């Protein structure tokens, strides 16, 4: 469920497109620093619905990922499905991404002065976000009332109220110190957590029934025929087939929940008046769209969006 994504250096990417600065995508595992597997349920990790990989063509199998998003049920009605079905034959169709967010996810436009995207647990990334927010605050007159929203996927636990990671709470305090009167947080990870838990539960049932339906299995060191002498195999095999279908259904549900959460995060960040972004694949897509939108506005002599320096202040 929590797939290990290798560091993708020296991979083939889309050709004959404009140069877009990319960042390495490092291994993402569900293990703590001690090496033990985390016991807390984690948000679902999709191998397909990945903004950076699919929109930028960064991964080795970006074509397969796009086809899967376009033609499979879990992604029906999602932003990326609509995008890949209608996009122009260019690298990043920034106008379509803005249009989709504005027309269909416009209710997500944040009202806060600044929106920050926190996806890394590192203290250095948190400090960079803080510094970007401080620079934005200094661009306003002294005494101006500023508020900020932190969009984050850094959560833990599986309670009725998702617990934010301590680094998120530290960033909240950082923002208050540099002058933000109101700081709120937004996480759509609860949807992804629910899908993850449902799939995990169905996988446990599936594996148990798989063992029970295997005529060569051993239970407690004994052949299954001795350990379960009175269990008819016909119903067990039927239950195994049913469980197999349940695994597929809950996996689809987990993909759908994860896609909905990703779309909400993406449009919240893209529609923000000003934002501080990091280095995730989604952030790179948003920075690319912002640069193109700013360039287009300059050519048309329109009123510019908030300074690009503030919105791309974390790029290197």
C-alpha positions as CSV (number, residue, x, y, z in Angstrom):
1,X,0.0,0.0,0.0
2,X,2.7,2.4,0.9
3,X,4.8,1.8,-2.2
4,X,8.5,2.6,-2.2
5,X,9.3,5.2,-4.9
6,X,12.9,5.1,-5.9
7,X,14.9,8.2,-6.4
8,X,14.4,9.0,-10.1
9,X,17.8,10.1,-11.3
10,X,18.8,9.6,-14.9
11,X,15.3,8.7,-16.2
12,X,13.8,9.4,-19.6
13,X,11.3,12.3,-19.6
14,X,9.1,14.0,-22.1
15,X,11.0,15.4,-25.1
16,X,10.8,18.6,-27.1
17,X,9.1,20.6,-24.3
18,X,10.3,23.8,-22.8
19,X,12.8,23.4,-20.0
20,X,11.2,23.1,-16.6
21,X,13.3,22.9,-13.4
22,X,12.7,19.6,-11.7
23,X,13.6,18.3,-8.3
24,X,14.5,14.8,-7.3
25,X,11.7,12.7,-5.8
26,X,13.3,10.7,-3.0
27,X,12.2,7.4,-1.5
28,X,9.0,7.7,0.4
29,X,8.5,4.9,2.9
30,X,6.2,4.3,5.9
31,X,9.0,3.8,8.3
32,X,10.2,5.9,11.2
33,X,13.8,6.9,11.8
34,X,14.2,3.9,14.1
35,X,13.5,1.6,11.1
36,X,10.3,0.3,12.6
37,X,7.2,0.4,10.5
38,X,4.8,3.1,11.7
39,X,1.7,1.7,13.4
40,X,-0.4,4.7,12.8
41,X,-2.5,4.6,9.6
42,X,-1.0,6.7,6.8
43,X,-2.7,8.5,3.9
44,X,-3.0,6.4,0.8
45,X,0.0,6.7,-1.6
46,X,-1.2,6.4,-5.2
47,X,1.2,5.2,-7.9
48,X,-0.8,7.0,-10.5
49,X,-2.5,10.2,-9.3
50,X,0.7,12.3,-8.9
51,X,0.6,15.9,-10.1
52,X,4.4,16.3,-10.6
53,X,4.8,12.9,-12.4
54,X,1.9,13.1,-14.7
55,X,1.6,16.8,-15.6
56,X,5.3,17.3,-16.1
57,X,6.0,13.9,-17.5
58,X,8.7,13.3,-14.8
59,X,8.3,9.6,-14.1
60,X,9.6,6.8,-16.2
61,X,6.0,5.6,-16.7
62,X,4.2,8.9,-17.1
63,X,2.3,7.7,-20.2
64,X,0.9,4.7,-18.4
65,X,-0.1,7.0,-15.5
66,X,-1.9,9.4,-17.8
67,X,-3.8,6.6,-19.5
68,X,-4.8,5.0,-16.2
69,X,-6.1,8.4,-14.9
70,X,-8.0,9.0,-18.2
71,X,-9.7,5.7,-18.5
72,X,-10.3,4.1,-15.1
73,X,-13.4,4.5,-12.8
74,X,-11.7,5.8,-9.6
75,X,-10.6,9.0,-11.4
76,X,-13.9,9.8,-13.1
77,X,-14.6,13.6,-12.7
78,X,-11.2,14.4,-11.2
79,X,-9.2,17.4,-12.2
80,X,-6.4,15.5,-13.8
81,X,-8.8,13.3,-15.8
82,X,-10.5,16.4,-17.2
83,X,-7.1,18.0,-17.8
84,X,-5.6,15.1,-19.8
85,X,-8.8,14.7,-21.9
86,X,-8.9,18.4,-22.9
87,X,-5.3,19.7,-22.8
88,X,-3.6,21.2,-25.8
89,X,-0.6,19.4,-27.2
90,X,1.8,21.4,-25.2
91,X,3.9,20.6,-22.1
92,X,1.8,22.3,-19.4
93,X,-1.5,23.7,-20.5
94,X,-1.6,26.3,-17.7
95,X,-4.7,28.1,-18.9
96,X,-6.7,24.9,-18.7
97,X,-5.4,24.1,-15.2
98,X,-6.4,27.6,-14.0
99,X,-9.8,27.3,-15.8
100,X,-10.6,24.0,-14.2
101,X,-9.8,25.2,-10.7
102,X,-11.6,28.5,-11.2
103,X,-14.8,27.0,-12.8
104,X,-15.2,23.7,-10.9
105,X,-13.2,24.2,-7.7
106,X,-13.5,27.9,-7.3
107,X,-15.2,27.6,-3.9
108,X,-11.8,26.5,-2.6
109,X,-10.2,29.9,-3.3
110,X,-8.7,30.9,0.0
111,X,-9.5,34.3,1.6
112,X,-6.2,34.5,3.6
113,X,-3.4,36.9,2.6
114,X,-0.9,34.1,2.2
115,X,-1.1,30.3,1.7
116,X,1.8,28.0,2.5
117,X,2.3,24.4,1.4
118,X,4.0,22.2,3.9
119,X,4.8,18.7,2.8
120,X,8.3,18.1,4.3
121,X,9.1,17.2,7.8
122,X,12.6,18.8,7.7
123,X,13.3,21.8,9.9
124,X,15.1,23.5,6.9
125,X,12.0,23.4,4.8
126,X,9.9,24.8,7.7
127,X,12.4,27.7,8.1
128,X,12.3,28.4,4.3
129,X,8.5,28.6,4.5
130,X,8.8,30.9,7.5
131,X,11.3,33.2,5.8
132,X,9.1,33.4,2.7
133,X,6.2,34.4,4.9
134,X,8.3,37.0,6.7
135,X,9.3,38.5,3.4
136,X,5.7,38.7,2.4
137,X,4.8,40.4,5.7
138,X,7.5,43.0,5.3
139,X,6.1,44.0,1.9
140,X,3.0,45.3,3.7
141,X,2.7,48.5,5.8
142,X,3.4,48.2,9.5
143,X,0.3,47.2,11.5
144,X,-1.5,45.6,8.5
145,X,-3.7,42.7,9.5
146,X,-2.3,39.6,7.9
147,X,-3.6,36.1,8.0
148,X,-2.2,32.8,6.6
149,X,-3.3,29.3,5.8
150,X,-1.1,26.2,5.9
151,X,-2.1,23.5,3.5
152,X,-0.5,20.2,4.7
153,X,-0.5,16.5,4.3
154,X,1.6,16.0,7.4
155,X,-0.8,14.2,9.7
156,X,-0.8,11.1,12.0
157,X,-3.2,8.9,13.8
158,X,-6.7,7.9,12.8
159,X,-9.0,9.7,15.2
160,X,-12.2,11.6,14.5
161,X,-9.9,14.7,14.4
162,X,-6.7,14.2,12.5
163,X,-3.6,15.1,14.5
164,X,-1.2,17.6,12.8
165,X,2.5,16.8,12.9
166,X,4.5,18.8,15.4
167,X,6.4,20.5,12.6
168,X,3.1,22.0,11.4
169,X,2.3,23.3,14.8
170,X,5.8,24.8,15.0
171,X,5.2,26.6,11.7
172,X,2.0,28.0,13.1
173,X,4.0,29.5,15.9
174,X,6.7,30.8,13.5
175,X,4.1,32.7,11.5
176,X,2.6,34.3,14.6
177,X,6.0,35.5,15.6
178,X,6.7,37.2,12.2
179,X,3.4,39.1,12.3
180,X,0.5,36.9,11.2
181,X,-2.5,37.5,13.5
182,X,-4.6,34.6,12.3
183,X,-3.1,31.3,11.1
184,X,-5.3,28.4,10.1
185,X,-4.5,24.9,8.8
186,X,-6.1,22.8,6.1
187,X,-5.6,19.1,5.6
188,X,-7.6,16.9,3.2
189,X,-5.7,13.9,4.4
190,X,-8.7,12.6,6.4
191,X,-10.3,11.5,3.1
192,X,-7.1,9.7,2.1
193,X,-6.8,8.1,5.5
194,X,-10.3,6.6,5.4
195,X,-9.6,5.1,2.0
196,X,-6.3,3.7,3.2
197,X,-7.9,2.1,6.2
198,X,-10.6,0.5,4.2
199,X,-8.2,-1.0,1.7
200,X,-5.9,-2.2,4.5
201,X,-8.8,-4.0,6.2
202,X,-9.9,-5.7,3.0
203,X,-6.4,-6.8,2.4
204,X,-6.2,-8.5,5.8
205,X,-9.4,-10.3,5.1
206,X,-8.3,-11.3,1.7
207,X,-5.0,-12.7,2.9
208,X,-6.7,-14.7,5.7
209,X,-9.1,-16.2,3.2
210,X,-6.3,-16.8,0.7
211,X,-4.5,-18.9,3.4
212,X,-7.7,-20.7,4.3
213,X,-8.4,-21.6,0.7
214,X,-4.9,-22.9,0.0
215,X,-4.9,-26.7,0.2
216,X,-1.2,-26.8,0.9
217,X,-1.2,-24.2,3.7
218,X,-0.1,-25.0,7.2
219,X,-1.7,-23.5,10.3
220,X,0.2,-23.6,13.6
221,X,2.7,-25.9,12.1
222,X,0.1,-28.5,11.1
223,X,-1.3,-29.2,7.6
224,X,-4.6,-27.3,7.1
225,X,-6.5,-30.6,6.7
226,X,-5.6,-31.4,10.3
227,X,-5.9,-27.9,11.8
228,X,-9.3,-27.3,10.1
229,X,-10.7,-30.8,9.5
230,X,-14.4,-29.8,9.5
231,X,-14.3,-26.7,7.3
232,X,-15.8,-27.2,3.9
233,X,-13.6,-25.7,1.2
234,X,-16.4,-24.7,-1.2
235,X,-17.7,-21.8,1.0
236,X,-14.2,-20.7,1.8
237,X,-13.2,-20.5,-1.8
238,X,-16.4,-18.4,-2.5
239,X,-15.5,-16.1,0.3
240,X,-12.0,-15.8,-1.1
241,X,-13.3,-14.7,-4.5
242,X,-15.7,-12.2,-2.8
243,X,-12.8,-10.8,-0.7
244,X,-10.7,-10.4,-3.9
245,X,-13.4,-8.3,-5.4
246,X,-13.7,-6.3,-2.2
247,X,-9.9,-5.6,-2.3
248,X,-10.4,-4.2,-5.8
249,X,-13.3,-2.1,-4.8
250,X,-11.7,-0.6,-1.7
251,X,-8.5,0.1,-3.6
252,X,-10.6,2.0,-6.2
253,X,-12.2,3.9,-3.3
254,X,-8.8,4.7,-1.8
255,X,-7.7,6.1,-5.2
256,X,-10.8,8.2,-5.5
257,X,-10.5,9.6,-2.0
258,X,-6.8,10.4,-2.5
259,X,-7.5,12.1,-5.9
260,X,-10.2,14.3,-4.3
261,X,-7.8,15.3,-1.6
262,X,-5.0,16.1,-4.1
263,X,-7.4,18.2,-6.3
264,X,-8.5,20.2,-3.3
265,X,-5.0,20.9,-2.2
266,X,-3.9,21.8,-5.8
267,X,-6.7,24.3,-6.4
268,X,-6.5,25.9,-3.0
269,X,-2.8,26.6,-3.7
270,X,-3.3,27.6,-7.4
271,X,-6.1,30.1,-6.6
272,X,-4.3,31.7,-3.7
273,X,-3.5,35.4,-4.1
274,X,0.0,34.7,-2.8
275,X,1.7,31.5,-1.7
276,X,4.9,30.1,-0.4
277,X,5.7,26.7,-2.0
278,X,8.1,23.9,-1.4
279,X,9.7,21.3,-3.7
280,X,7.0,18.7,-4.1
281,X,5.9,17.7,-7.6
282,X,2.6,19.6,-7.0
283,X,4.6,22.7,-6.0
284,X,6.7,22.5,-9.2
285,X,3.5,22.4,-11.3
286,X,2.0,25.4,-9.5
287,X,5.2,27.4,-9.9
288,X,5.3,26.6,-13.6
289,X,1.7,27.8,-14.0
290,X,2.3,30.9,-12.0
291,X,5.3,31.9,-14.2
292,X,3.3,31.4,-17.4
293,X,0.3,33.3,-16.0
294,X,2.6,36.2,-14.9
295,X,4.3,36.3,-18.3
296,X,0.9,36.3,-20.1
297,X,-0.4,39.1,-17.9
298,X,2.7,41.2,-18.5
299,X,2.4,40.8,-22.3
300,X,-1.3,41.8,-22.1
301,X,-0.4,44.7,-19.9
302,X,-2.8,43.5,-17.2
303,X,-2.5,44.1,-13.6
304,X,0.1,41.6,-12.4
305,X,-0.6,38.9,-9.8
306,X,1.2,39.2,-6.4
307,X,5.0,39.2,-7.0
308,X,6.4,36.0,-8.3
309,X,9.3,36.3,-5.9
310,X,6.9,35.6,-3.1
311,X,5.2,32.7,-4.7
312,X,8.3,31.0,-6.0
313,X,10.7,32.1,-3.2
314,X,11.5,28.5,-2.3
315,X,12.8,27.4,-5.7
316,X,16.5,26.8,-6.2
